[in-house]
């Protein structure tokens, strides 16, 4: 069910704060936006980026930051749905990073599940991905290996 305007604004504020904390390399700020549960979960874009719990999510963020000079994400199109104290989001994002003084921009995707606790929305689960560039528009698969 599509979220009402108030819920959508609150959820998008959390996701934008996540992007801001990531860009500032603020681990405390980033983790404060997530449920403090052992099953808080994040899928990243790499094959090994499957992180459960805040300690593992912290390791991932710090790994990202150690391998880049800068990184940020900006959320564009998004769809926020909610029922009660649970909301879920699908969004397009622009991911910008600097590695070895080379700046690059990548189109990305984000899905997330948030839970409202004590009037505050927190991220329980997130998944970041990059569309497969070798797959042509209009095709469901590619023959490239």
Secondary structure by P-SEA (a helix, b strand, c coil): ccccaaaaaaaaaaaaaaaaaaaaccaaaaaaaccccccbbbbccccccccccaaaaaaaaaaaaaacccccccccccccccccccccccbbbbbbbbcccbbbbbbbbbbbbbbbcccbbbbcbbbbbbccccccccccccccc
